[in-house]
Structure formats: C-alpha cells, structure tokens
Amino acid sequence: MGDQLMVWLLAIVQTLLFIGAAPLLAGWTKRIKCRLQNRKAPSLFQPYRDLFKLYCKQPIVPQPASWIFRAAPYIVFASTVLAASTVPLVAVDLPTARIADVIVLVGFFALGRTFQVLAGMDIGTAFGGMGSSREMTISSLAEPAMLMAVFTLAMSAHTTNLSQAMNYVLDTGLVLRPSFVFALGGLMLVAIAETGRIPVDNPATHLELTMIHEAMILEYSGRWLALIEWASQIKLMLYGVLIANIFVPWGIAQAPSLPMLGYGIAAIALKLAVLALLLALSEALFAKMRIFRVQEYLGFAYLLSVLGMLSHIILEAAR
C-alpha cells in the first residue's frame, strides 16, 4: 500500500514538474535567442512574472462572447495538463503509464485546439476567424506527420504506449536506426509548427499578415490570457520531452529510487537545455516563411515520417 501510494505521488509530482518548469524552459529559450541576436536578455524567471501579472488582472469579456469564450482558457489549460500527465518525464512505469498512449496524447491536443479555435471565432472578429482558419489548416497537416513519426517507433517497439516504447529503446541499447533518424526529423518539424515557432509562426508578433496563434487570443486578457499562455509553454515543453525521451531516453529512471530519480531530473534538464539551444539557434538563423509555404514545410515533415516507416519495413523484410 505504501509503495503504491509512493508511485502515485511520484506521478503527481512529475505532472507538477511539467506545469512548474514550462515557463522556465520558455525563459531559457528566450534568453538564448536574445544572446544570439546581440540583445539584452531578460531574466530566466521573466515568464513567471508575466504570468503572475496577467493572473492578477481582471479579464475583460467582449459583449458578443458566449460560454465557449469563457470556458476555452480552462479547457485548453486542463487538456494540456492532462496531456502532460501521460508523458513520462523523469521515470517510466508509473501508474499514469497505462494511459500514456500516443493516441490519447493527440486526442488531448485536439481537444484543447478545438476549443481555442471555437473561441477565436466566437467573437466574430476578422482576426479571430483568420487565426482559427490558419490553425486548423496547420493542424490538419501536422497531426498526420506526428502520428506517422510516432507509429514508426510503435512498429519497432510493437506498442503505441510511450512508457513501453521508451523501455524498448532502453533495453535494446544504442543502435543506429535509419527509421528513427527520419522520424526524429519529422517530429522536430512538427513540434516547431504545433508550438507556433519560427519559421511557421512568430509568438512575439502581432502583425496582421503573419500571426496565427496570437490572432485567436487577441480578445483575451487577465487570468484567461495567463492560462492560455501557460498552456502554450507546457505544450512546448511537452514536445521537447517527447523528442528527448522517445529518441534519446537514456537517463530516465526505470525504478522509483531517489538516486535514479535525481539522475533522471538532471538528464531531462540537460536534454531540454540542448533542444532549447537548437530551437533558439534556428529562430535566429531563419525568417518566418509565408503562410502558403507552410503546407510544403509540413509536407516535407510527413515525407520524412513516411520514409522512416518505409525504412523500418525494408529492414525488417531484409532480415
């Protein structure tokens, strides 16, 4: 009974780590990007201050807003937190591993996106409708590429469960798999598009011709805007953890012991710091692409994922 309570407590703490560390990862990415662009970098804890400042303000509700506009921030944040609870962060084989399925993860993402898109159209403004239309276009191209990339791993591990797939990679050891290389490339491209980063979107702009995510939340303020911004930071960390722990799972704890958990926290922190460095470097080197080029970008991501699956099938047939 005590051991069962301990692993459930560990699962809750792991989810709280997702929620609490996501703004820190966003601050680290922003700091690196500012350094690369020779600008004065803000504090690592600036995202926490921004969220606290927004949360202390009273939200302003537009007159034509319905219950969807009021409920969307809570549903977006809750669905993102539920998605975080299914992804192994520092340890595998936790009680939440039973629902740690990639199909469930995509379903939570789709739930939050649906209500955010509906909230963008609920007010009836031109910006909200434009952002919602662009968001659904991008998601319709990004989700198949993401599923194809993870299914490549699932075919190797014979499961779509994330925890079991990570255990499979850990048990087989360091092996060069061409299928994993292609799937990794496809998933990284999808992660950039799904989190609204350059070159697909720019989270720091409010220009009419470029914004996608920001167009849907222009009417939000106060604590509702804080919840949406916090959810987007958690989503960025989620994709980083997926990339780090699926393709490079070494360091994640396979047993709930304090030394292994400490090593797992240090390992994921290092891997996320490296991924944030790569993200900031790509954003400093590349400009935002035209909205009509995004389909080519995501088409290439899907092509990489398909090549990963085909390479796995060819290698299995050759054995």
Buried (B, 14 or more C-beta within 10 A) or exposed (E): EEEEEEBEEBBBBBBEBBBEBBBBBBBBBBBBBBEBEEEEBBEBEBBBEBBEEBBEEEBEBEEEBEEBBBBBBBBBBBBBBBBBBBBBBBBBBBEBBEBBBBEBBBBBBEBBBBBBBBBBBBBEBEBBBBBBBBBBBBBEBBBBBBBBBBBBBBBBBEBBBBBBBBBBBBEEEEEEBBBBBBBBBBBBBBBBBBBBBBBBBBBEBEEEEBBBBBBBBBBBBBBBBBBBBBBBBBBBBBBBBBBBBBBBBEBBBBEBEEEBBEBBBEBBBEBBBEBBBEBBEBBBEEEBBEBEEBEEBBEBBBBBBBBBBBBBEEEEEEE
